[in-house]
């Protein structure tokens, strides 16, 4: 009777293929673990015990086998990623929001590409001008095509939860205002963990100093400078402005003057760290990260403009502040609109000129487009 078993050479070939596939997956896991723990010892150890196929055998691999290996590696990395996220407490609700965000970003991609093209190739944009000696001490300038006479200047500090802020986030605003004959300077600054709040305040202050002292070289009017910040950038720039006013009221030497700032515009900002840390904690965000960014609770008062402006010792500094206008959406769940309302009330309580403009039903990021019409 004929045997139904496959030939011995087919079994050997099958075993060799399975063995190589097993070794490839095992090496991939080792490299993945080595990447996570910052060491290559896992991968090197396995490579010493299980050398890869000779080069002549690799060249004989078919396209289907290579594709299978790539698919297996992709599947493995994806599965391990989701396993890691599950250990970190990320649930299916987070996954659905991630998919929704990806779809939303895909729909906005044509507009992003258009802005990105202008950002990198437009002659109106001067990118990465150095204003200090620290990392990220760079700013972008958006210049009007009309060069007749000195132009008003807006110094814009971008948001990003103190972690992902970047000067290019202000490109849309910069291009729009440049069309209206306004120069825009988008100031970059160190983010956490590269820097903490005191580093961010220092960087932004240096950026403002650069603009105040050198913007005339780019056609700007040093007597018509406006300061604007959004979200975390609104908080940082408010801290800078108040700190500068306090220094001037005490007679300290400074490289720029609050009097050069004709008005301050804050978009969707938070100005009281005591309230913010409770708000973020209640929404499930990591309290320890926020505390690290703000250098601990002992620094909350120093970097809370709402709290600091109420200090009787800073009453003279309040008189030096320019007119302040805060913009906030009533449907902002990232930073409630009460943050802007409370700061305006505190400023008015010490005699400063302040106003809050609320946008009904607008969210945290809607204000970025709404405020451009204000100009």
HELIX and SHEET records of a PDB file:
HELIX    1   1 UNK A    8  UNK A   36  1                                  29    
HELIX    2   2 UNK A   41  UNK A   49  1                                   9    
HELIX    3   3 UNK A   55  UNK A   59  1                                   5    
HELIX    4   4 UNK A   63  UNK A   87  1                                  25    
HELIX    5   5 UNK A   92  UNK A  121  1                                  30    
HELIX    6   6 UNK A  167  UNK A  170  5                                   4    
HELIX    7   7 UNK A  171  UNK A  179  1                                   9    
HELIX    8   8 UNK A  197  UNK A  214  1                                  18    
HELIX    9   9 UNK A  215  UNK A  218  5                                   4    
HELIX   10  10 UNK A  232  UNK A  249  1                                  18    
HELIX   11  11 UNK A  258  UNK A  260  5                                   3    
HELIX   12  12 UNK A  273  UNK A  282  1                                  10    
HELIX   13  13 UNK A  287  UNK A  293  1                                   7    
HELIX   14  14 UNK A  297  UNK A  299  5                                   3    
HELIX   15  15 UNK A  305  UNK A  308  1                                   4    
HELIX   16  16 UNK A  312  UNK A  314  5                                   3    
HELIX   17  17 UNK A  315  UNK A  318  1                                   4    
HELIX   18  18 UNK A  338  UNK A  349  1                                  12    
HELIX   19  19 UNK A  367  UNK A  370  1                                   4    
HELIX   20  20 UNK A  371  UNK A  374  5                                   4    
SHEET    1   A 8 UNK A 125  UNK A 130  0                                        
SHEET    2   A 8 UNK A 138  UNK A 142 -1                                        
SHEET    3   A 8 UNK A 183  UNK A 187 -1                                        
SHEET    4   A 8 UNK A 151  UNK A 157  1                                        
SHEET    5   A 8 UNK A 220  UNK A 230  1                                        
SHEET    6   A 8 UNK A 261  UNK A 267  1                                        
SHEET    7   A 8 UNK A 323  UNK A 329  1                                        
SHEET    8   A 8 UNK A 354  UNK A 359  1                                        
END                                                                             
